[in-house]
C-alpha cells in the first residue's frame, strides 16, 4: 500500500465561506498515482469542516441558512467567556464534520453524479489548512 500526503492552505475573504476543493483533491490524487484505494480530506482547524454534496449555489445558500438557524451567533456562549467570539463557528463545524473519505477507483474519485468536496470555513480571514491523504495501490 502507498500513501501520498498534501496540504492545502486556504485564506477566505469572508468570515463564513464555502469552497469547492474537488479540483485540488483530484490533482493530489493524480500526483499520488494511486489507482485503487481511498482519499481522506480533513480540515485541520476546529472552526472549519469538509463535506461531500451537490455543487449548486441554491443548495449552498440553503445549507448556510440552516446552519445559521441551528447554530446562530450569540453573545452568551460559555466559550466566549474565554475571550473568544466564535462559539457558533465551533458548533457549525460539528454539524458538517471535519473530514470525508472518498473511494478511488481506476485512479479517479468514485463519486455519484453530482458529488463534489467542499471546504466550509466558519471563522475565516486567516490561513487554515486541509490535509489530503491518498491511500491505496
C-alpha positions as CSV (number, residue, x, y, z in Angstrom):
1,X,0.0,0.0,0.0
2,X,1.2,3.5,-0.9
3,X,0.4,6.8,0.8
4,X,0.6,10.4,-0.5
5,X,0.0,13.5,1.6
6,X,-0.6,17.1,0.6
7,X,-1.7,20.2,2.4
8,X,-3.9,23.0,1.1
9,X,-3.7,26.4,2.7
10,X,-6.9,28.4,2.4
11,X,-7.5,32.0,3.4
12,X,-11.1,33.1,2.9
13,X,-12.2,36.6,2.2
14,X,-15.2,36.3,4.4
15,X,-15.9,35.1,8.0
16,X,-18.0,32.2,6.6
17,X,-17.4,30.8,3.2
18,X,-17.8,27.5,1.2
19,X,-15.2,26.5,-1.3
20,X,-15.3,23.6,-3.8
21,X,-11.9,21.9,-3.4
22,X,-12.6,19.0,-5.7
23,X,-10.1,20.1,-8.3
24,X,-7.3,20.3,-5.7
25,X,-8.2,16.9,-4.4
26,X,-8.2,15.5,-7.9
27,X,-4.7,17.0,-8.6
28,X,-3.4,15.4,-5.3
29,X,-4.9,12.1,-6.3
30,X,-3.3,12.3,-9.8
31,X,0.1,13.1,-8.2
32,X,-0.2,10.1,-5.9
33,X,-0.5,7.6,-8.8
34,X,-2.9,5.6,-6.7
35,X,-5.4,3.7,-8.8
36,X,-7.5,1.8,-6.2
37,X,-8.0,2.9,-2.6
38,X,-9.3,5.9,-0.8
39,X,-8.6,9.6,-0.2
40,X,-9.1,11.4,3.1
41,X,-9.8,15.1,3.2
42,X,-9.7,16.7,6.6
43,X,-9.9,20.3,7.9
44,X,-7.1,20.8,10.4
45,X,-9.0,23.5,12.3
46,X,-11.9,23.3,14.8
47,X,-13.9,26.0,13.2
48,X,-14.0,24.5,9.7
49,X,-15.4,21.5,8.0
50,X,-15.4,19.3,4.9
51,X,-18.4,17.7,3.3
52,X,-19.5,15.9,0.1
53,X,-22.6,17.3,-1.6
54,X,-24.0,18.9,-4.8
55,X,-22.2,21.9,-6.2
56,X,-25.3,24.1,-6.6
57,X,-25.5,27.7,-5.4
58,X,-29.0,27.5,-4.1
59,X,-28.2,24.4,-2.0
60,X,-25.1,26.2,-0.6
61,X,-27.4,29.1,0.4
62,X,-29.8,26.7,2.0
63,X,-27.1,25.0,4.0
64,X,-25.7,28.3,5.2
65,X,-29.2,29.4,6.3
66,X,-29.8,26.0,8.0
67,X,-26.5,26.2,9.9
68,X,-27.3,29.8,10.9
69,X,-30.6,28.6,12.4
70,X,-29.1,25.6,14.2
71,X,-26.0,27.4,15.5
72,X,-26.7,31.2,15.4
73,X,-24.1,33.7,16.6
74,X,-24.9,34.7,20.2
75,X,-23.1,36.7,22.8
76,X,-23.9,34.3,25.6
77,X,-22.0,31.2,24.6
78,X,-19.9,29.9,27.5
79,X,-16.9,29.7,25.1
80,X,-17.0,33.5,24.8
81,X,-16.0,33.8,28.5
82,X,-12.5,32.8,27.4
83,X,-12.2,35.9,25.3
84,X,-13.2,34.2,22.0
85,X,-16.2,35.2,20.0
86,X,-16.6,32.1,17.7
87,X,-18.7,29.7,19.7
88,X,-21.2,29.4,16.8
89,X,-18.3,28.5,14.5
90,X,-17.3,25.5,16.6
91,X,-21.0,24.3,16.6
92,X,-21.3,24.7,12.9
93,X,-18.2,22.7,12.4
94,X,-19.7,19.9,14.5
95,X,-22.8,19.8,12.3
96,X,-20.9,19.4,9.0
97,X,-18.0,17.3,10.4
98,X,-14.3,17.9,9.7
99,X,-13.4,15.2,7.2
100,X,-14.6,12.9,4.4
101,X,-13.3,9.7,2.9
102,X,-13.9,9.2,-0.9
103,X,-13.3,5.9,-2.7
104,X,-10.8,5.9,-5.5
105,X,-11.4,3.6,-8.5
106,X,-9.3,3.4,-11.6
107,X,-7.4,6.5,-10.4
108,X,-10.5,8.7,-10.1
109,X,-12.6,9.9,-7.3
110,X,-15.6,7.5,-7.3
111,X,-18.4,9.9,-6.8
112,X,-22.1,9.9,-7.5
113,X,-23.2,12.1,-10.5
114,X,-23.4,15.5,-8.6
115,X,-21.0,15.0,-5.7
116,X,-18.2,17.4,-5.0
117,X,-15.9,18.1,-2.0
118,X,-16.5,21.3,-0.1
119,X,-14.4,23.1,2.5
120,X,-16.6,25.1,4.9
121,X,-15.0,28.0,6.8
122,X,-16.9,29.3,9.8
123,X,-14.2,31.7,11.3
124,X,-12.2,32.9,8.4
125,X,-10.0,35.6,7.1
126,X,-6.8,33.9,8.2
127,X,-4.8,30.9,6.8
128,X,-6.2,27.5,7.5
129,X,-5.0,24.1,6.4
130,X,-6.6,21.0,4.9
131,X,-4.8,17.6,4.7
132,X,-5.3,15.4,1.7
133,X,-4.1,11.8,2.2
134,X,-4.4,9.3,-0.6
135,X,-4.0,5.6,0.4
136,X,-4.0,2.5,-1.8
137,X,-2.3,0.7,-4.7
